[in-house]
Amino acid sequence: MPAPDDFTVTPYEVKGRIDYARLRELFGTQEVTDELRARLRRLAGGDLHPLIARGTYYSHRDLAHLLDRYERGHPFFLYSGRGPSGPLHVSHLAAFDLCRWFQERLHVPMYIQITDDEKFWARAGLSREETVRWGMENLYDILAVGFDPARTRVFFDSKSIGALYPLAIRVARKIPYSTVKAVFGFEPSQNIGLVFYTALQTVPCFWPSWAEDREVPCLIPCGIDQDPHFRVTRDIAEGLGYPKPALLHSQMIPGLLGDQAMSTTGSAADNALFLNDPPKVVDRKVKNAFTGGRATVEEQRRLGANPDICSVFALWKTRFAESDQRLAEVERGCRSGSLLCGECKLSVLERIHAFYATHAAAREKAKEWAESAIVTAAPKPV
Amino acid sequence: MPAPDDFTVTPYEVKGRIDYARLRELFGTQEVTDELRARLRRLAGGDLHPLIARGTYYSHRDLAHLLDRYERGHPFFLYSGRGPSGPLHVSHLAAFDLCRWFQERLHVPMYIQITDDEKFWARAGLSREETVRWGMENLYDILAVGFDPARTRVFFDSKSIGALYPLAIRVARKIPYSTVKAVFGFEPSQNIGLVFYTALQTVPCFWPSWAEDREVPCLIPCGIDQDPHFRVTRDIAEGLGYPKPALLHSQMIPGLLGDQAMSTTGSAADNALFLNDPPKVVDRKVKNAFTGGRATVEEQRRLGANPDICSVFALWKTRFAESDQRLAEVERGCRSGSLLCGECKLSVLERIHAFYATHAAAREKAKEWAESAIVTAAPKPV
């Protein structure tokens, strides 16, 4: 009998030291292989998004099948979302940045869901006004990643319910309470909003097929912790006559304090770089960030440091190394002891500040078209 | 220890011989007393709706309190609804007819909810197209009862979801799954649509208060089997800052075959007079209806018949006796043996056919304004 796994990964809880290869086995997903990476590189015109090239997106369901169809001229669309409970942090943008890259390279539509209803149901302390306000603020940040206004549509749940509900009615009949309870581990005290919610999170996966009366497959880049949500979706797809969504799963992006995920729930705000942090706060957080460095400079020079457990190296890897070569240099310097943590932090901070400035400008532009991207009408009455 | 009750009354099941006084005790509701009837008669300008005068509406929650406020100049509104699974039958109109009377006499608004989503979730055999189509057909029949277009608004769930959802989000957070399970007796295999549904059925009770930013109390005339739905509503009202809805409960109206309710689920279609039944079918159903008559004419002349168990007498009592005097005459003739069942049936059939003709004309008129009565926009964003 194998030893029990000492980690837990669900949409509502990530704990323990995650063995990602084992998690893929447990979930029964497929590996992002060198062959699949080479294929994506070719389809994208020669390069690969860093989050795929560097292994953060490492697992999938049916991505190869989706690409087979794409190569036969069958378009797909991208779907990702956000539960608005507060400001976004840098790693929240990872999946969206990957989506933007797919959109740009493969010319496919993007659907973004802002789940202001879900967050209100999931967090007793949040008011409706807050979830709606954060929903719009988060949407500006998401669109600022560089989505094409002509190919990007938004479902803002409370504003888009008229567009979502006719399909949600059909979806909800297919999902028994027992499934939701098993997948999400809900207690009987859970409110009926959150119980219903998985129906609304499923709707965008089928919406373009419904609206266009033809099969439009869906690709969902997401943290592997979100996989259970979409297993429910995949299980009911055929019964409704829609294609199963394909998934592309990322590992969790570590937090600045050395946690395994840049999570904000139940951990200090210093664990994450929020997009609304002022420059001084960004400086402080990065300077205090957990690294793989040694106790003394002398020791580090002699033995080198460990990038595998370092939150600053994770920043380089997931966003701020402008090239794979640059990332390799940082890693070499780190392991060899030639690059000290303070120096490394200053170097990544330069890039972080530049990113914040670019992002702020793009965000102002995004505000101009955000409202018009929100879908409010159903494509058909039933 | 008292004997266990040998009847069951829930929103999804009515069985056994119902002891209505006992049911009121079990549910903890108040009696419609002579004093309350006298008060209603006075407020209505001197007469009383037959369904109240003749005791069909026999139980309430907080109606006296609602009238206290009404007399102090505080308006209320009426709310009733329909789950569209097929054609309406005559007794479906009872609650609406009572609402029309309240609207006419007390000049109050009426809100009608058509729950096309709920019926789709509750009946596996119904398609969405069917629930929507029956929803509109049923709505024409309901409006034909004589509602005032200026004071009548409709929530047709799938069309009105944009108006209902912002408030439904708040309501749903207040209702745990355990409550819904206990009140409705749902199994784990129940779909998450029906689990969520009670939130949407609650929304109209609070909607005018929400829309107008002031307390607008609600009065719901309904079958006593529907009381559990609104107990949930009453329990959460204060926590949301809205007044508890008042209820006025009717006894079940017996079916033509002698069942205790003119129910169509699981019983022969001959148990009910559908509003779309052609005259010949109406004739056949009434002629075959269960009565309290005797085995032979001779016996009936000698011993009289029993109106208490008679489905034809129920037709007289709940709609077709144009006056209490007329009803008393029918009852006297029945008990004394002077009125035979065949004769009595012909007499009520005359009135039924006249009603069908009037109703058909009113229905055509109602079609003209039905669509415009449907509320589609939320009064405020959050």
Interface residues (C-beta under 8 A of the other chain):
Chain A: D117 F120 W121 A124 R128 E129 V132 S158 K159 I161 G162 Y165 P166 I169 R170 A172 R173 K174 I175 P176 Y177 S178 V180 K181 F186 P188 S189 Q190 N191 I192 G193 V195 F196 T198 A199 T376 P381 V382
Chain B: D117 F120 W121 A124 R128 E129 V132 S158 K159 I161 G162 Y165 P166 I169 R170 A172 R173 K174 I175 P176 Y177 S178 V180 K181 F186 P188 S189 Q190 N191 I192 G193 V195 F196 T198 A199 T376 P381 V382
